[in-house]
């Protein structure tokens, strides 16, 4: 499922604008420039006789969703996602998430413009895995995930990517709504806030889009997937909460030795892996956890899910309090964004009592 992969929001844009000369910044700038150079206007592609019928249908549907985003969801009416880029690979970037061995709090990297974010994105999978290997050698838990889309926060005219079309029309529309939401509200140094807000907009927008199109079967299927995801999020949150408690036992008064905590950590993750394998089996291998299970579960996997999902119920509550009005909802979110970070987290991210704030 697309929802289990961690996305890069805007690091490439900030790095390009920074003009810094380090190897990481250069690869991000070059990748962004190359991507911008591949753009073709979608309107022209739809009219072109060289465009295959399958792609023409996908582009037509995506553009209808794009128009709906601005007309009905209050999302920006700009040039983003009005061009197309065939990138010739399944993902546009690969995201690296890392945590210390005895923590579920993701490591952050700080950049100009966007502030500190809980991932590093690479346009080369090999580069992402090389960096992840370096972090692992330093004792970090790491995970590398392919990302089908990211946002430059409106600083560039982001194209619709061929990688975004791989999951079908429903998920293409969901991704459009999610990425455009980042252009509406973005808070520096708070990845969890930004991603949960965009996820809430994605969910609300897609529900309205499918209802408008009379796609009741797709809407029901989406709602079933959402219910399934929420159950999985609770399972992962409970595992993360157990690990948080375990890691605190390294401190006084217990002061457990690292070797003991490491063994107990391994046991708890093995229990979670067994639960996920049962789910994978019941779902016929379609639940999306196979890559995690093959590489071995760790803190970074749990941290990546927490980034996207811990605060979503809080944003959904704000939308309900706004009686479904996205205009009022955006105003409420902006008010929350002005609060100190710890205060807004306490207000928005307390809906999962089994999962306290990560340590």
N, C-alpha and C positions, 0 to 999 in steps of 0.2 A: 504494500500500500504506500502511496506517495507520502502520506502523512507521517510515516515513521522516519523519513529522511530529514536530516537537518539542512536547512537552506542558508545560503549566504545572502544577507540583505543588501549590502552596499559597499563592502570593503574595496572592491575593485575601483569604484568611482572615486572614493576618497583618496586612494593611492594614486590614481591617474592625476587628480587635481593637485596632489601634494608635490609631484615632480621630484620625488626623492630618488636617490640612485642606488639603493641597496638591491640585492638580487631579488628579494621577495617583491619589492615595490615595482621593480622593472617588469617582472613577469606579469604582474597584475595590470600594469599600464599597457604593455604590449598586447595582452589578451583582450583588454577592453577595446583598444584601437582596432584590432583585427576584427572584432565582433561588429563594431560600428561600420566598418567598411564592407561588411557582407549584407547590409540591409537592402531590401528591395521593397518598394511600396506595395502593400497588399492589394490595393485597388487595381494596380496594373497587373499583378500576378493573376488575379481573378479573371481579368479580361483577356489575358494572353492565351493564344491557342497552344502554346508550348506547355502550359500547366496541366498536369494530369488531373483527371476528374476527381480522384480521391482527395488530392491536396486542395483542389478548388473548393470542394465541399467543406473540408476542414477550415480553410481560411474564411469562407463565407460565414460559417457558424461562429467562428472566433470573433469576426468583426461585428456580428450581431450582438454577441455578449459584450464586446467592448463598448458599443453604443449604449447598451443597457446600463453598463457600469456608470457612465457619466449622467445619463438621463434619469435614472431611477435610484441609484445608490449614492449619489453625491460624490462620486469619485472624479478625479481630475479629467477635464476635457482638454487633452493636450495631444502631442504627437506620439506618446508612448503607446506601443503595441499596435501601431498602424502601419508598421513595416514588418517584414519577415526576413529571418536569416536561417538558412539551412547550414547548420554547423557540422554536419557529417559525423556526429558522435552522439552517444546516448545522453551525456550530461554536459552542461556548459562549464561547470567547475566542480571540483571535489573539495569538500569541507573537512577540516581536521578539528575535532573536539578532543580536549584533554583535561584530565583531572589529576591531582595528586593521588598516590596509591591509597591513602586513607582519608579520602574526602570525596564528596559528591558535588562539590562546587566546581564548575568548569573554570579552567584557566582563561584569562582574558588577554587580548592584545589591543593596544590602543593606536588609533590612527587619527589624522586630521579630519575635521568635518563631522564624521560619524561618531567619534569618541571610542569607547572601549566596547569590544564585542567578544562573544564567547566562542569564537571559531577563527580559523584562518582558511581562506579559500584560494585554491590554485586552479589555473586553467589547464594544468597537466596532471593527470592522475599519478604518474610516476613521481613528480615533484611532491605531491601531497603525501604519498606513501613514504617517500624518503624523509620528509619532515616528521611524519608520525613516528617513523623508526627512531629518529633522533630523540624525540620526546620519550618514547618507550625505554630507550637506553638510559635515560635520566631517571627512570623509575615511575613515570606517569602512566596512567591508564589512558588509552587512546582509541579513537574510532575514526574511520574515514568513510565518508558517504558521498555518493554522487548527487549532484544538485541540478534539477532540470531548468531552474530559473532563478534570477535574482533581480533586485531593484537598485537603480542608481539614484533613487529618491527624487526623480524628476530632473536631475542635473543633465541628463542626456535623454534622448528619445529612445527608450528601450525597445528593442524589437521583439516581436513574437518569435520564439525559437522553435526549431524543429524538435528539440528535446521536450518541449512543452506539449507537443501533439501526441506523444507516445501513449498517453494514458486515456485517450478518448475525449470526446467533446465535453463531457461533464467536468472532468478534472482540468481540462484546458481553461474552461470558464472560471473554475475555482481558483486556479493559479493567477489568472488575470486580476480577479477581485483582490486576492491576497497581496499581490505585488503593488497594485495601485493604492491599496490602503496605506502602504508605507509612505506614499507621497502625501497623504493627508495628515498623518500624525507620526512623528518619529522623535523619540526621546534619547538623547545621547546617554551612553553608558548604562542602558537598561535593555538588554537583548530580550529578556523574558517579557517585559511590558510590550515591546514593539511586536514581537512575534505572536503573543496571545491576542493583542488587539487585531492584528491582520488576520489571524485565524478566525476570530469572532466575526469580522466583516465578511470573510470568505464564506463561512457557514450560512450567515443570514442572507448574503447576496445570492448564493447558489440556490437556496431554498426558494427565494422569490423568482429567480430566473427560470427554474424548472417549472414552477407553478404557472408562470406567464406563458411558457411554451406548451403547456398542457402535457408535460412529460411526467405524469403521475407515477408511472412504474419506475422511472429513473429517480424520482424524488423519494419514493418508498425505499428503493435500494440504497440510496445515499443515507437515509435516516437509519436503516439497519446497520450500515457500516459505522455510522457515528456512534450508535449505541454500543456496538462491539468495541470500538476504539476507547470509549469511556470506561468500559469494564477493564480493558487492558491497562489503561492509564492508572486505574486504581490499583491493579495488581503490581505494576511497576513502582507506583508511589509507596505502596506498603513495603516493598523490598528496599527501596531507597531509605525509608524511615528506619527500618531495622538496621541498615548499615550505618546510618547517622548515629544511632544509639550505640552500636558496636564501636565505632571509631572514637566516641567520647570515653570509652572505657580505657583508652590508653592514658587518660589523664587521671590525676588523683581524684578519689581515693583508691581506685582499683589499680591504676598504672599497669595494665596488662602489657606484657612484652609484645613487640611487633610481630614476632613469629607466631604467637598465639592468635593475635588479631588477624593476621594474614590467613591462618588456617580457618578461622571462623568465617572470615569473609568468603573464602573459597567455598565453604559449605553452604552459605546463604545464597551465593550466586548459582551454585549447582542446583539448589532447590528451585530457584526461579527458572533456570534453564529447563528443568524437567517439566515445570508448568507450561512453559512456552512450547516445548516439543509436543505436549498433548494438544495444545491449541492448534499448532501447525498440522498435526495429524488429522484433527477433526475438520480443519479447513482445507484439507487436501493439498497442503503446502502453499496455500495462497495468503497466509496471514502476514507474510513479509519479514519474518524473523530469522529465516534461514541464514543470511549472511552473518548476523550477530552470533548465532549458535555455532557456526562453523569457525569463527575466529575466537570465540570465547567471550562470554559476557563480562563486562567490567563497569566501573563507575561512570565512564564516559558515555556509555549507552544510556544509562539512567539519567545522566545530566542532560543529554540531548533531548530526551522526551520531556523532561521537566521544563526546559526552556520554552517549548511550544505549548504545553498543555496545563501547567499548574495554575496559570492565571486566567485561563479561558472562562471558567464558570463566573469569575468576578465580572468580566466584561459582558457576559451574557446577562448577568443580573442588571447591569447598567442599561443594557438595551431594553430589557423588560420594564424597568422603571421608567424608561422613555416612551413606553407604549409602542415600541417598535419603530419609532421615528428615528431614522439614521441621523438627521440633522441635530436633533436633541442629544442623541447618543454621542456624536462627535464632540458636542459642546461639553458633555459630562466627562468624556475622556480627556479633553484638553484641561479641564479643571483638575482632574486627578494627576495629570502630567506635571502640573505646577507644584504639587505637594513634594515634600522631601521623599527620597527614594524608599526609605524604610517604612514611612507612613503609608505610601501608596501600595507597597507590597502587602502590608498588613491588611489594608482595606480590600484589595482585589484578589489576593492569592491565598486566602484562608479557607477556601471551599473544600480542600482535601485534608481533613483533620488527621488522616493517617500518614500524611507526608509533611512534616514540619519544614520550615525553610532550610535548604541544604547547607551543610557545613563544609 
